[in-house]
């Protein structure tokens, strides 16, 4: 279990009602990177610009945009660009 997945469980997000999707909001500062947890299938950028890397493919996601996380063993890594804080929401 990853640290982010453990954080979900510790915050009660791993025990949601049937049909209710847990939401995790994370702030990444300059130089931070996060492997998107296995529990998440969507990433939404609330503020900043995200760089998402998975399987040798890179994507830029701007504030207000969403990214559907492909299923698979190789989980994407997200980090901020331009030295500004990045606020993302994962479901």
Residue pairs with C-beta under 8 A, 6 or more apart in sequence:
1 9
2 35
2 37
2 38
4 24
4 26
4 34
4 35
4 36
4 37
5 14
5 37
5 38
5 39
7 24
8 14
8 22
8 24
8 37
8 39
9 15
13 22
13 23
13 24
14 22
14 39
16 22
21 91
22 39
22 91
23 89
23 90
23 91
24 37
24 40
24 89
24 90
24 91
25 46
25 87
25 88
25 89
25 90
26 34
26 87
26 88
26 90
27 85
27 86
27 87
28 34
28 78
28 79
28 80
28 85
28 86
28 88
29 80
29 85
30 80
30 83
30 84
30 85
32 79
32 80
32 86
33 77
33 78
33 79
34 77
34 78
34 79
35 75
35 76
35 77
36 43
36 69
36 75
36 76
36 77
36 78
36 90
37 75
37 90
38 75
40 69
40 90
40 91
41 68
41 69
41 71
41 91
42 66
42 67
42 68
42 69
42 90
42 91
43 50
43 52
43 61
43 66
43 67
43 69
43 76
43 78
43 88
43 89
43 90
44 65
44 66
44 67
44 88
44 89
44 90
44 91
45 61
45 62
45 63
45 64
45 65
45 66
45 67
45 86
45 87
45 88
46 63
46 87
46 88
46 89
47 63
47 85
47 86
47 87
48 63
48 80
48 81
48 82
48 84
48 85
48 86
48 87
49 60
49 61
49 62
49 63
49 80
49 81
49 82
49 84
49 86
50 60
50 61
50 62
50 67
50 78
50 79
50 80
50 81
50 86
50 88
51 58
51 59
51 60
51 61
51 78
51 79
51 80
51 81
52 58
52 59
52 60
52 61
52 67
52 76
52 77
52 78
53 59
53 76
53 77
53 78
54 70
54 74
54 75
54 76
54 77
55 72
55 74
59 67
60 81
61 67
69 75
69 76
70 76
78 86
78 88
79 86
80 86
